[in-house]
Amino acid sequence: MNPQANNPLHGITLERMLTELVARFGWDSLAAVIDIRCFQNEPSIKSSLKFLRRTPWAREQVEALYRREMT
């Protein structure tokens, strides 16, 4: 049995999630939904990915938003 069978995020990279969320909401709206400074001050995919990879609680919020809005 595949342990990832019920995981809707299986095969989706963090970079893809963030890119799709930014394309859909824009940085300003994304920062309003998820209060993370890297989304508010001079946001970029690169700096946001660096922060999200080091900060589990922030990554969980991004993944939850992606599941709610994009799947």
Sine and cosine of phi, psi and omega as CSV:
sin_phi,cos_phi,sin_psi,cos_psi,sin_omega,cos_omega
0.00,0.00,0.67,-0.75,0.00,-1.00
-0.98,0.18,0.89,-0.46,-0.03,-1.00
-0.92,0.39,-0.26,0.97,-0.01,-1.00
-0.99,-0.13,0.10,0.99,-0.10,-1.00
-0.84,0.54,-0.57,0.82,-0.04,-1.00
-0.98,-0.20,0.20,0.98,0.00,-1.00
-1.00,-0.08,0.95,-0.31,-0.03,-1.00
-0.92,0.39,-0.25,0.97,-0.01,-1.00
-0.99,-0.13,0.03,1.00,-0.02,-1.00
-0.86,0.50,0.81,-0.59,0.03,-1.00
1.00,0.05,-0.04,1.00,0.01,-1.00
-0.97,-0.24,0.86,-0.51,-0.03,-1.00
-0.98,0.22,0.36,-0.93,0.06,-1.00
-0.88,0.48,-0.62,0.79,0.02,-1.00
-0.89,0.46,-0.68,0.73,0.03,-1.00
-0.90,0.44,-0.69,0.73,0.03,-1.00
-0.85,0.53,-0.78,0.63,-0.05,-1.00
-0.90,0.45,-0.68,0.73,0.00,-1.00
-0.88,0.48,-0.69,0.72,0.00,-1.00
-0.93,0.37,-0.63,0.78,0.04,-1.00
-0.91,0.42,-0.67,0.74,0.03,-1.00
-0.91,0.42,-0.65,0.76,0.02,-1.00
-0.90,0.44,-0.58,0.81,-0.03,-1.00
-0.99,0.17,-0.70,0.71,-0.12,-0.99
-0.97,-0.23,-0.52,0.86,-0.16,-0.99
1.00,0.09,0.34,-0.94,-0.06,-1.00
-0.90,0.45,-0.65,0.76,-0.06,-1.00
-0.89,0.45,-0.73,0.69,0.00,-1.00
-0.93,0.37,-0.62,0.79,0.03,-1.00
-0.89,0.45,-0.65,0.76,0.04,-1.00
-0.92,0.40,-0.51,0.86,0.03,-1.00
-0.95,0.31,-0.57,0.82,-0.01,-1.00
-0.98,0.19,-0.68,0.74,-0.01,-1.00
-0.86,-0.51,0.94,-0.34,-0.10,-1.00
-0.98,0.19,0.99,0.11,0.03,-1.00
-0.80,-0.60,0.78,-0.62,-0.08,-1.00
-0.85,0.53,-0.57,0.82,-0.04,-1.00
-0.93,0.36,-0.23,0.97,0.10,-0.99
-1.00,0.02,-0.26,0.97,-0.12,-0.99
-0.98,-0.19,-0.64,0.77,-0.10,-0.99
-0.94,-0.34,0.94,-0.35,-0.01,-1.00
0.73,0.68,0.85,0.52,-0.07,-1.00
-0.94,0.35,0.57,-0.82,0.13,-0.99
-0.51,-0.86,0.38,-0.92,0.03,-1.00
-0.88,0.47,-0.71,0.70,-0.06,-1.00
-0.87,0.50,-0.77,0.64,-0.04,-1.00
-0.93,0.36,-0.58,0.81,0.02,-1.00
-0.92,0.39,-0.66,0.75,0.04,-1.00
-0.88,0.47,-0.67,0.74,0.01,-1.00
-0.86,0.51,-0.71,0.71,0.01,-1.00
-0.92,0.40,-0.73,0.68,-0.06,-1.00
-0.90,0.44,-0.56,0.83,0.01,-1.00
-0.94,0.34,-0.43,0.91,0.00,-1.00
-1.00,-0.08,-0.20,0.98,-0.16,-0.99
-0.81,-0.59,1.00,-0.09,-0.09,-1.00
-0.84,0.54,-0.65,0.76,-0.04,-1.00
-0.91,0.42,-0.58,0.81,0.01,-1.00
-0.95,0.32,-0.66,0.75,0.03,-1.00
-0.88,0.48,-0.65,0.76,0.03,-1.00
-0.87,0.49,-0.63,0.78,0.02,-1.00
-0.92,0.40,-0.66,0.75,0.03,-1.00
-0.91,0.42,-0.70,0.72,0.01,-1.00
-0.90,0.44,-0.65,0.76,0.02,-1.00
-0.90,0.44,-0.68,0.73,0.04,-1.00
-0.89,0.45,-0.68,0.73,0.01,-1.00
-0.87,0.49,-0.71,0.71,0.02,-1.00
-0.88,0.48,-0.67,0.74,-0.02,-1.00
-0.92,0.39,-0.68,0.73,-0.19,-0.98
-0.99,-0.15,-0.44,0.90,-0.17,-0.98
-0.92,-0.39,-0.23,0.97,-0.01,-1.00
-0.94,-0.35,0.00,0.00,0.00,0.00
